[in-house]
Amino acid sequence: MLPIRLEIKNFLAYRVPDPVRFEGIHLAFLTGNNGAGKSSLLDAITWVLWGKARARRDEELVHLGQHDMYVQLDFEQEGTIYRVLRQRTRKSGGAGTLELFSIGDEGQLIPLTEPNMRATQARINRLLRLDHETFAHSAFLQQGRADAFTVKTPKERKQILSDILGLARWEEYEEAAKETLKQIDS
């Protein structure tokens, strides 16, 4: 997954900043004073993709005094550009939405959103071949949780590494090859 553009509104410390554009950036280093919003940008990415950030509840992510928020991320995955949009409101029960699109050659949005948020989230996970836990243990060291991988049991660490390396796909290939061999023998 290669991020292209991040747009946020009323997310944590940010009201309506200019979009963050990642084109041409090969390596990034965030620096600044405590409270400047460095972790908030990373939280915005994990929240839009997986609905997870450092807050216990989504309502805590809404900028103080505001009633709604959204995060939109455009990214490239295997040559296709996608857009994920996650929104949340504090109003009457705190409703949220999650939408997934691919972006066509002409810039048109092609809806890929499933009938509900859970199914759309599952589709995003399949698209990225990564869930939040695997991401948090492989590519993203959350503030105060740098040891998250090392405190896992050996079995859990093995599963995380298997997920990162995509070993399940090779197991599927092995099963398909065995089935083909059975058909050839018969």
Residue frames as a rotation matrix with the C-alpha (Angstrom) as fourth column:
MET 1
0.586 0.810 0.000 0.00
0.810 -0.586 0.000 0.00
0.000 0.000 -1.000 0.00
LEU 2
-0.626 -0.764 0.159 1.44
0.774 -0.633 0.009 3.30
0.093 0.129 0.987 -1.10
PRO 3
0.176 0.742 -0.647 -0.36
0.715 -0.548 -0.434 6.36
-0.677 -0.386 -0.627 0.33
ILE 4
-0.310 -0.198 0.930 -1.05
0.871 -0.452 0.194 9.15
0.381 0.870 0.313 -2.16
ARG 5
-0.551 0.238 0.800 -3.27
-0.199 -0.968 0.152 11.71
0.811 -0.075 0.581 -0.42
LEU 6
-0.491 0.384 -0.782 -4.70
0.855 0.383 -0.349 12.08
0.166 -0.840 -0.516 3.10
GLU 7
-0.488 0.439 0.754 -7.58
-0.171 -0.896 0.411 14.43
0.856 0.072 0.512 3.83
ILE 8
-0.536 0.291 -0.793 -8.94
0.813 0.432 -0.391 14.95
0.229 -0.854 -0.468 7.34
LYS 9
-0.293 0.503 0.813 -11.65
-0.221 -0.863 0.455 17.06
0.930 -0.046 0.364 8.94
ASN 10
0.339 0.447 0.828 -12.21
-0.837 -0.259 0.482 17.49
0.430 -0.856 0.286 12.69
PHE 11
0.699 -0.193 -0.688 -9.91
0.266 0.964 -0.001 14.59
0.664 -0.182 0.726 13.54
LEU 12
0.211 -0.573 -0.792 -8.19
0.977 0.102 0.186 14.97
-0.026 -0.813 0.582 16.91
ALA 13
-0.176 -0.354 -0.919 -6.21
0.500 -0.836 0.226 18.24
-0.848 -0.420 0.324 16.88
TYR 14
-0.953 -0.278 0.120 -6.93
0.223 -0.375 0.900 18.95
-0.205 0.884 0.419 13.21
ARG 15
-0.101 0.933 -0.345 -9.97
-0.185 -0.358 -0.915 20.96
-0.978 -0.028 0.209 12.11
VAL 16
0.875 0.358 0.326 -9.66
0.260 0.219 -0.940 21.35
-0.408 0.908 0.099 8.32
PRO 17
0.017 -0.942 -0.334 -5.99
-0.196 -0.331 0.923 21.28
-0.980 0.050 -0.191 7.32
ASP 18
0.190 -0.076 -0.979 -4.78
-0.980 -0.073 -0.185 21.16
-0.057 0.994 -0.089 3.73
PRO 19
0.987 0.158 -0.026 -4.59
-0.160 0.981 -0.111 17.59
0.008 0.114 0.993 2.40
VAL 20
0.136 -0.960 0.247 -1.30
-0.532 0.140 0.835 15.78
-0.836 -0.245 -0.492 2.92
ARG 21
0.870 0.085 -0.485 0.15
-0.484 0.335 -0.809 14.70
0.094 0.939 0.332 -0.43
PHE 22
0.502 -0.658 0.562 2.63
-0.167 0.563 0.809 11.83
-0.848 -0.500 0.173 -0.47
GLU 23
0.954 -0.145 0.261 3.60
0.293 0.282 -0.914 11.88
0.059 0.948 0.312 -4.17
GLY 24
0.485 -0.848 0.214 7.37
-0.128 -0.311 -0.942 11.81
0.865 0.429 -0.260 -4.61
ILE 25
0.228 -0.388 0.893 8.05
-0.972 -0.148 0.184 10.99
0.060 -0.910 -0.411 -0.97
HIS 26
0.206 -0.242 -0.948 10.12
-0.254 0.923 -0.290 7.84
0.945 0.301 0.129 -0.61
LEU 27
-0.284 -0.293 -0.913 11.06
0.824 0.412 -0.389 8.20
0.490 -0.863 0.124 3.03
ALA 28
0.277 0.462 0.843 9.35
-0.082 -0.863 0.499 10.42
0.957 -0.207 -0.201 5.59
PHE 29
-0.548 -0.421 -0.722 10.36
0.733 0.173 -0.657 11.49
0.402 -0.890 0.214 9.07
LEU 30
0.467 0.761 0.450 7.85
0.315 -0.619 0.720 13.27
0.826 -0.194 -0.528 11.31
THR 31
-0.507 -0.639 -0.579 9.33
0.815 -0.135 -0.564 15.61
0.282 -0.757 0.589 13.87
GLY 32
-0.114 0.459 0.881 7.95
-0.071 -0.888 0.454 18.32
0.991 -0.011 0.134 16.09
ASN 33
-0.721 -0.114 0.683 7.08
-0.642 -0.260 -0.721 19.31
0.260 -0.959 0.114 19.62
ASN 34
-0.863 0.494 -0.102 4.90
0.484 0.755 -0.441 17.15
-0.141 -0.431 -0.891 21.82
GLY 35
-0.104 0.939 -0.328 1.27
0.453 -0.249 -0.856 17.76
-0.885 -0.237 -0.400 20.94
ALA 36
-0.596 -0.199 -0.778 2.07
-0.471 -0.698 0.539 19.04
-0.651 0.687 0.322 17.44
GLY 37
0.434 0.885 -0.172 -0.05
-0.712 0.219 -0.667 16.30
-0.553 0.412 0.725 15.81
LYS 38
-0.487 -0.687 -0.539 2.53
-0.871 0.430 0.239 13.81
0.067 0.586 -0.808 14.51
SER 39
-0.933 0.155 0.326 0.81
0.044 0.945 -0.323 10.79
-0.358 -0.287 -0.888 16.03
SER 40
-0.043 0.982 -0.186 -2.58
-0.211 -0.191 -0.958 12.19
-0.976 -0.002 0.216 14.97
LEU 41
0.041 0.001 -0.999 -1.59
-0.990 -0.136 -0.041 11.90
-0.136 0.991 -0.005 11.31
LEU 42
-0.847 -0.386 -0.365 -0.63
-0.431 0.901 0.047 8.27
0.311 0.196 -0.930 11.78
ASP 43
-0.699 0.679 0.226 -3.81
0.103 0.409 -0.907 7.66
-0.708 -0.610 -0.355 13.77
ALA 44
0.067 0.734 -0.675 -5.80
-0.727 -0.428 -0.537 9.13
-0.683 0.527 0.505 10.88
ILE 45
-0.334 -0.259 -0.906 -4.30
-0.876 0.441 0.196 6.55
0.349 0.859 -0.374 8.51
THR 46
-0.988 -0.038 -0.149 -4.93
0.013 0.944 -0.330 3.59
0.153 -0.328 -0.932 10.82
TRP 47
-0.511 0.859 -0.028 -8.42
-0.092 -0.087 -0.992 4.84
-0.854 -0.505 0.124 11.64
VAL 48
0.048 0.567 -0.822 -9.50
-0.922 -0.292 -0.256 5.29
-0.385 0.770 0.508 8.03
LEU 49
-0.408 -0.291 -0.866 -8.13
-0.728 0.676 0.116 1.88
0.552 0.677 -0.487 6.99
TRP 50
-0.626 0.038 -0.779 -9.05
0.266 0.949 -0.168 -0.22
0.733 -0.312 -0.604 10.02
GLY 51
0.425 0.843 0.329 -11.22
-0.047 -0.343 0.938 1.91
0.904 -0.414 -0.106 12.33
LYS 52
0.650 -0.283 -0.705 -8.53
0.754 0.352 0.554 1.78
0.091 -0.892 0.442 15.02
ALA 53
0.160 -0.630 0.760 -6.60
-0.079 -0.776 -0.626 4.57
0.984 0.040 -0.174 16.69
ARG 54
-0.743 -0.607 -0.282 -5.22
0.206 0.194 -0.959 5.21
0.637 -0.771 -0.019 20.15
ALA 55
-0.524 0.638 0.564 -8.57
-0.833 -0.522 -0.183 6.42
0.178 -0.566 0.805 21.54
ARG 56
-0.835 0.278 0.474 -10.86
-0.028 0.840 -0.542 3.96
-0.549 -0.466 -0.694 23.28
ARG 57
0.126 0.940 0.318 -13.94
0.663 0.158 -0.732 5.19
-0.738 0.303 -0.603 21.38
ASP 58
-0.266 -0.182 0.946 -14.34
0.935 -0.289 0.207 6.87
0.236 0.940 0.247 18.00
GLU 59
0.738 0.636 0.227 -16.20
0.555 -0.763 0.333 9.78
0.385 -0.119 -0.915 19.62
GLU 60
0.608 -0.588 -0.534 -12.94
0.368 -0.387 0.845 10.71
-0.704 -0.710 -0.019 21.41
LEU 61
-0.353 -0.765 0.539 -11.32
0.839 -0.004 0.544 11.27
-0.414 0.644 0.643 18.00
VAL 62
0.375 0.574 0.728 -13.75
0.810 -0.584 0.044 14.05
0.451 0.573 -0.684 17.02
HIS 63
-0.610 -0.651 0.452 -12.17
0.422 -0.750 -0.509 17.50
0.670 -0.120 0.732 17.42
LEU 64
-0.616 0.319 -0.720 -13.28
0.711 -0.168 -0.683 19.22
-0.339 -0.933 -0.123 20.62
GLY 65
-0.432 0.553 -0.712 -16.48
-0.179 -0.827 -0.533 21.21
-0.884 -0.103 0.457 20.07
GLN 66
-0.588 0.209 -0.782 -17.29
-0.804 -0.048 0.592 19.56
0.086 0.977 0.197 16.72
HIS 67
0.175 0.801 0.573 -20.00
-0.747 0.487 -0.453 17.02
-0.641 -0.348 0.684 15.94
ASP 68
0.948 0.142 0.285 -18.60
0.062 0.795 -0.603 15.08
-0.313 0.589 0.745 13.01
MET 69
0.027 -0.972 -0.235 -15.34
-0.640 -0.198 0.743 14.06
-0.768 0.130 -0.627 11.43
TYR 70
0.978 0.154 0.140 -14.00
-0.016 0.728 -0.686 12.22
-0.207 0.668 0.714 8.43
VAL 71
-0.092 -0.994 -0.059 -10.74
-0.461 -0.010 0.888 10.87
-0.883 0.109 -0.457 7.10
GLN 72
0.946 0.318 -0.057 -10.17
-0.177 0.363 -0.915 10.09
-0.270 0.876 0.400 3.44
LEU 73
-0.044 -0.991 0.125 -7.12
-0.385 0.133 0.913 8.25
-0.922 -0.009 -0.387 2.12
ASP 74
0.876 0.116 -0.469 -6.18
-0.482 0.272 -0.833 7.66
0.031 0.955 0.295 -1.50
PHE 75
0.032 -0.889 0.457 -3.59
-0.595 0.350 0.723 4.93
-0.803 -0.295 -0.518 -1.98
GLU 76
0.195 -0.076 -0.978 -2.13
-0.908 0.364 -0.209 2.67
0.372 0.928 0.002 -4.63
GLN 77
0.031 -0.160 0.987 -2.24
-0.535 0.831 0.152 -1.09
-0.844 -0.532 -0.060 -4.28
GLU 78
-0.309 -0.267 0.913 -0.84
0.440 0.810 0.387 -3.30
-0.843 0.522 -0.133 -7.05
GLY 79
-0.904 -0.213 0.370 -1.24
0.423 -0.341 0.839 -0.66
-0.053 0.915 0.399 -9.74
THR 80
-0.036 0.950 0.311 -4.79
0.679 -0.205 0.705 0.38
0.734 0.237 -0.637 -8.81
ILE 81
-0.897 -0.188 0.401 -5.67
-0.106 -0.788 -0.606 3.57
0.430 -0.586 0.687 -6.95
TYR 82
-0.142 0.833 -0.535 -8.25
0.800 0.415 0.434 3.28
0.583 -0.367 -0.725 -4.19
ARG 83
-0.544 0.085 0.835 -10.06
-0.431 -0.882 -0.191 5.69
0.720 -0.464 0.516 -1.90
VAL 84
-0.299 0.464 -0.834 -11.25
0.830 0.557 0.012 4.86
0.470 -0.689 -0.552 1.60
LEU 85
-0.484 0.261 0.835 -13.56
-0.359 -0.930 0.082 7.29
0.798 -0.260 0.544 3.39
ARG 86
-0.312 0.381 -0.870 -14.53
0.838 0.543 -0.063 6.77
0.448 -0.748 -0.489 7.02
GLN 87
-0.399 0.293 0.869 -16.87
-0.278 -0.942 0.190 9.20
0.874 -0.166 0.457 8.80
ARG 88
-0.443 0.282 -0.851 -18.18
0.840 0.463 -0.284 9.48
0.314 -0.840 -0.442 12.33
THR 89
-0.199 0.429 0.881 -20.67
-0.186 -0.899 0.396 11.74
0.962 -0.085 0.259 14.06
ARG 90
-0.991 -0.121 -0.060 -21.36
0.046 0.113 -0.992 12.38
0.127 -0.986 -0.107 17.73
LYS 91
-0.493 0.866 0.090 -25.01
-0.861 -0.500 0.093 13.17
0.126 -0.031 0.992 17.04
SER 92
0.346 0.870 0.350 -27.70
-0.916 0.395 -0.077 10.79
-0.205 -0.294 0.933 18.34
GLY 93
0.878 0.055 0.475 -25.91
-0.100 0.993 0.070 7.50
-0.468 -0.109 0.877 18.79
GLY 94
0.060 -0.968 -0.242 -22.71
-0.606 -0.228 0.762 8.34
-0.793 0.101 -0.601 16.95
ALA 95
0.864 0.321 0.389 -23.34
0.102 0.645 -0.757 6.88
-0.494 0.693 0.525 13.51
GLY 96
-0.157 -0.949 -0.272 -20.41
-0.415 -0.187 0.890 6.01
-0.896 0.253 -0.364 11.28
THR 97
0.927 0.365 -0.088 -19.88
-0.227 0.357 -0.906 5.14
-0.299 0.860 0.414 7.64
LEU 98
-0.179 -0.960 0.214 -17.13
-0.182 0.246 0.952 3.40
-0.967 0.131 -0.219 5.70
GLU 99
0.876 0.451 -0.169 -16.83
-0.213 0.048 -0.976 3.62
-0.432 0.891 0.138 1.93
LEU 100
-0.190 -0.916 0.354 -14.38
0.132 0.333 0.934 2.06
-0.973 0.224 0.057 -0.52
PHE 101
0.867 0.378 -0.326 -13.83
-0.239 -0.258 -0.936 3.10
-0.438 0.889 -0.134 -4.13
SER 102
-0.096 -0.879 0.467 -11.38
0.824 0.193 0.532 2.41
-0.558 0.436 0.706 -6.88
ILE 103
0.284 0.100 -0.954 -10.42
-0.235 -0.957 -0.171 5.45
-0.930 0.273 -0.248 -8.92
GLY 104
0.667 0.078 0.741 -10.61
0.610 0.514 -0.603 4.96
-0.428 0.854 0.295 -12.69
ASP 105
-0.279 -0.851 0.445 -8.23
0.950 -0.175 0.259 6.32
-0.143 0.494 0.857 -15.30
GLU 106
-0.206 0.306 0.929 -10.46
0.468 -0.804 0.368 9.34
0.860 0.510 0.022 -15.83
GLY 107
-0.904 -0.202 0.377 -10.69
-0.216 -0.544 -0.810 10.04
0.369 -0.814 0.448 -12.08
GLN 108
0.067 0.997 0.031 -14.17
-0.645 0.019 0.764 8.53
0.761 -0.071 0.644 -11.74
LEU 109
-0.565 -0.158 0.810 -15.05
-0.796 0.363 -0.485 6.81
-0.217 -0.918 -0.331 -8.47
ILE 110
-0.189 0.457 -0.869 -16.07
-0.405 0.770 0.493 3.17
0.894 0.445 0.040 -8.85
PRO 111
0.230 0.340 0.912 -17.96
-0.964 -0.047 0.261 2.05
0.131 -0.939 0.317 -5.72
LEU 112
-0.353 -0.367 -0.861 -16.63
-0.182 0.929 -0.321 -1.08
0.918 0.044 -0.395 -3.99
THR 113
-0.631 0.172 0.757 -18.47
-0.774 -0.200 -0.600 -0.51
0.048 -0.965 0.259 -0.72
GLU 114
-0.827 0.346 -0.443 -20.18
0.312 0.938 0.150 -3.62
0.467 -0.014 -0.884 0.64
PRO 115
0.074 0.988 0.136 -23.70
0.337 -0.153 0.929 -3.60
0.939 -0.023 -0.344 2.17
ASN 116
0.967 0.237 -0.097 -22.38
0.168 -0.303 0.938 -2.97
0.193 -0.923 -0.333 5.69
MET 117
0.586 -0.774 0.240 -19.27
-0.797 -0.604 -0.003 -1.64
0.147 -0.190 -0.971 7.45
ARG 118
0.311 -0.469 0.827 -18.10
-0.431 0.706 0.562 -5.07
-0.847 -0.531 0.017 8.60
ALA 119
0.630 -0.030 0.776 -18.15
0.586 0.674 -0.449 -6.48
-0.510 0.738 0.443 5.07
THR 120
0.904 -0.340 0.260 -16.47
-0.052 -0.690 -0.722 -3.34
0.425 0.639 -0.641 3.69
GLN 121
0.470 -0.756 0.455 -13.77
-0.842 -0.229 0.489 -3.64
-0.266 -0.613 -0.744 6.36
ALA 122
0.374 -0.292 0.881 -13.20
0.081 0.956 0.282 -7.28
-0.924 -0.034 0.381 5.42
ARG 123
0.843 -0.038 0.537 -12.84
0.538 0.066 -0.840 -6.24
-0.003 0.997 0.076 1.78
ILE 124
0.752 -0.617 0.230 -10.25
-0.574 -0.786 -0.231 -3.59
0.323 0.042 -0.945 2.71
ASN 125
0.327 -0.635 0.701 -8.31
-0.626 0.410 0.663 -6.18
-0.708 -0.655 -0.263 4.74
ARG 126
0.524 -0.094 0.847 -8.35
0.497 0.841 -0.214 -8.59
-0.692 0.533 0.487 1.77
LEU 127
0.939 -0.144 0.311 -7.31
0.192 -0.531 -0.825 -5.80
0.284 0.835 -0.471 -0.60
LEU 128
0.525 -0.764 0.375 -4.38
-0.816 -0.577 -0.035 -4.79
0.243 -0.288 -0.926 1.62
ARG 129
0.421 -0.278 -0.863 -3.69
0.165 0.960 -0.228 -8.40
0.892 -0.046 0.450 2.64
LEU 130
-0.751 -0.655 -0.084 -3.23
0.299 -0.225 -0.927 -6.92
0.588 -0.722 0.365 6.08
ASP 131
0.495 0.846 -0.199 -5.31
0.625 -0.188 0.757 -6.39
0.603 -0.500 -0.622 9.16
HIS 132
0.704 -0.183 0.686 -4.65
-0.397 -0.903 0.166 -3.76
0.589 -0.390 -0.708 11.82
GLU 133
0.858 -0.382 0.345 -2.88
-0.210 0.352 0.912 -6.11
-0.470 -0.855 0.221 14.21
THR 134
0.486 -0.705 0.516 -0.44
0.842 0.535 -0.063 -7.32
-0.232 0.465 0.854 11.56
PHE 135
0.453 -0.281 0.846 0.20
0.387 -0.792 -0.471 -3.73
0.803 0.541 -0.250 10.46
ALA 136
0.811 -0.076 0.581 0.76
-0.486 -0.641 0.595 -2.56
0.327 -0.764 -0.556 14.04
HIS 137
0.736 -0.545 0.401 3.29
-0.045 0.551 0.833 -5.34
-0.675 -0.632 0.381 14.63
SER 138
0.332 -0.615 0.715 5.18
0.871 0.491 0.018 -5.03
-0.362 0.617 0.699 11.37
ALA 139
-0.158 -0.360 0.919 5.20
0.833 -0.549 -0.072 -1.52
0.531 0.754 0.387 9.97
PHE 140
0.129 0.357 0.925 3.89
-0.146 -0.916 0.374 0.83
0.981 -0.183 -0.066 12.63
LEU 141
-0.537 -0.331 -0.776 5.22
0.718 0.303 -0.626 1.21
0.443 -0.894 0.075 16.14
GLN 142
0.451 0.802 0.390 2.47
0.383 -0.569 0.727 2.86
0.806 -0.179 -0.565 18.10
GLN 143
-0.197 -0.471 0.860 3.39
-0.516 -0.695 -0.500 5.39
0.833 -0.542 -0.106 20.75
GLY 144
-0.132 0.056 0.990 3.98
-0.985 0.103 -0.138 3.54
-0.110 -0.993 0.042 24.03
ARG 145
0.708 0.439 0.553 3.62
-0.388 0.896 -0.215 0.10
-0.590 -0.062 0.805 22.37
ALA 146
0.192 -0.724 -0.663 7.01
-0.969 -0.031 -0.247 -0.51
0.158 0.689 -0.707 20.73
ASP 147
-0.769 -0.523 0.367 7.22
-0.602 0.786 -0.139 -3.90
-0.216 -0.328 -0.920 22.46
ALA 148
0.188 0.979 0.078 3.83
-0.890 0.204 -0.408 -5.12
-0.415 0.007 0.910 21.16
PHE 149
0.499 -0.039 -0.866 5.39
-0.606 0.698 -0.380 -7.83
0.619 0.715 0.325 18.98
THR 150
-0.476 -0.841 -0.258 7.95
-0.388 0.464 -0.796 -9.05
0.789 -0.279 -0.547 21.49
VAL 151
-0.669 0.266 0.695 5.41
-0.691 0.122 -0.712 -9.58
-0.274 -0.956 0.102 24.30
LYS 152
0.397 0.790 -0.467 3.33
-0.896 0.444 -0.012 -11.91
0.197 0.423 0.884 22.10
THR 153
0.451 -0.202 0.869 3.58
-0.287 0.890 0.355 -15.67
-0.845 -0.410 0.344 22.64
PRO 154
-0.657 -0.753 0.031 5.77
-0.245 0.252 0.936 -17.62
-0.713 0.607 -0.351 20.19
LYS 155
-0.385 0.607 0.696 2.62
0.810 0.583 -0.060 -18.98
-0.442 0.541 -0.716 18.51
GLU 156
0.663 0.662 -0.349 1.19
0.454 -0.727 -0.516 -15.46
-0.596 0.184 -0.782 18.06
ARG 157
0.079 -0.722 -0.687 4.52
-0.491 -0.628 0.604 -14.14
-0.868 0.289 -0.404 16.70
LYS 158
-0.762 -0.332 0.555 4.64
0.222 0.672 0.707 -17.04
-0.608 0.662 -0.439 14.22
GLN 159
0.091 0.891 0.446 1.10
0.908 0.110 -0.405 -16.23
-0.409 0.441 -0.799 13.04
ILE 160
0.655 0.102 -0.749 1.92
-0.018 -0.989 -0.149 -12.52
-0.756 0.111 -0.645 12.64
LEU 161
-0.380 -0.869 -0.318 5.03
-0.474 -0.112 0.874 -13.35
-0.795 0.482 -0.369 10.59
SER 162
-0.602 0.256 0.756 2.98
0.620 0.746 0.241 -15.79
-0.503 0.614 -0.608 8.50
ASP 163
0.520 0.852 -0.061 0.44
0.672 -0.452 -0.587 -13.03
-0.528 0.264 -0.807 7.83
ILE 164
0.363 -0.470 -0.804 3.16
-0.375 -0.864 0.336 -10.53
-0.853 0.180 -0.490 6.90
LEU 165
-0.660 -0.751 -0.039 4.81
-0.392 0.299 0.870 -12.97
-0.642 0.589 -0.491 4.49
GLY 166
0.069 0.795 -0.602 1.51
-0.990 -0.022 -0.142 -14.14
-0.126 0.606 0.786 3.00
LEU 167
-0.850 -0.507 0.140 2.22
-0.498 0.862 0.096 -17.80
-0.169 0.012 -0.986 3.74
ALA 168
-0.152 0.877 0.456 -1.50
-0.117 0.442 -0.889 -18.69
-0.981 -0.189 0.035 3.65
ARG 169
0.506 0.301 -0.808 -1.45
-0.789 -0.218 -0.575 -18.02
-0.349 0.928 0.127 -0.09
TRP 170
-0.420 -0.754 -0.506 1.32
-0.868 0.496 -0.018 -20.59
0.265 0.431 -0.863 -0.52
GLU 171
-0.740 0.256 0.622 -0.73
-0.188 0.809 -0.557 -23.13
-0.646 -0.529 -0.551 1.43
GLU 172
0.388 0.909 -0.153 -3.57
-0.359 -0.004 -0.933 -22.55
-0.849 0.417 0.325 -1.05
TYR 173
0.235 -0.400 -0.886 -1.14
-0.966 0.005 -0.259 -23.09
0.108 0.917 -0.385 -3.95
GLU 174
-0.798 -0.568 0.199 0.07
-0.597 0.791 -0.135 -26.31
-0.081 -0.226 -0.971 -2.33
GLU 175
-0.304 0.777 0.550 -3.49
-0.091 0.551 -0.829 -27.62
-0.948 -0.302 -0.097 -1.96
ALA 176
0.606 0.518 -0.604 -4.29
-0.609 -0.186 -0.771 -26.73
-0.511 0.835 0.203 -5.59
ALA 177
-0.175 -0.760 -0.626 -1.12
-0.957 0.282 -0.074 -28.51
0.233 0.586 -0.776 -6.78
LYS 178
-0.825 -0.079 0.560 -1.99
-0.327 0.874 -0.359 -31.61
-0.461 -0.479 -0.747 -4.74
GLU 179
0.167 0.971 0.173 -5.48
-0.187 0.204 -0.961 -31.64
-0.968 0.128 0.216 -6.23
THR 180
0.483 -0.069 -0.873 -4.06
-0.868 -0.169 -0.467 -31.32
-0.115 0.983 -0.141 -9.75
LEU 181
-0.617 -0.776 -0.132 -1.67
-0.780 0.625 -0.029 -34.22
0.105 0.085 -0.991 -9.08
LYS 182
-0.507 0.529 0.681 -4.58
-0.146 0.725 -0.673 -36.36
-0.850 -0.441 -0.290 -7.86
GLN 183
0.568 0.763 -0.309 -6.49
-0.404 -0.069 -0.912 -35.63
-0.717 0.643 0.269 -11.06
ILE 184
0.107 -0.623 -0.775 -3.45
-0.981 0.062 -0.186 -36.47
0.164 0.780 -0.604 -13.18
ASP 185
-0.811 -0.438 0.388 -2.97
-0.532 0.828 -0.176 -39.79
-0.244 -0.349 -0.905 -11.33
SER 186
-0.176 0.823 0.540 -6.60
0.013 0.551 -0.835 -40.77
-0.984 -0.140 -0.108 -11.82
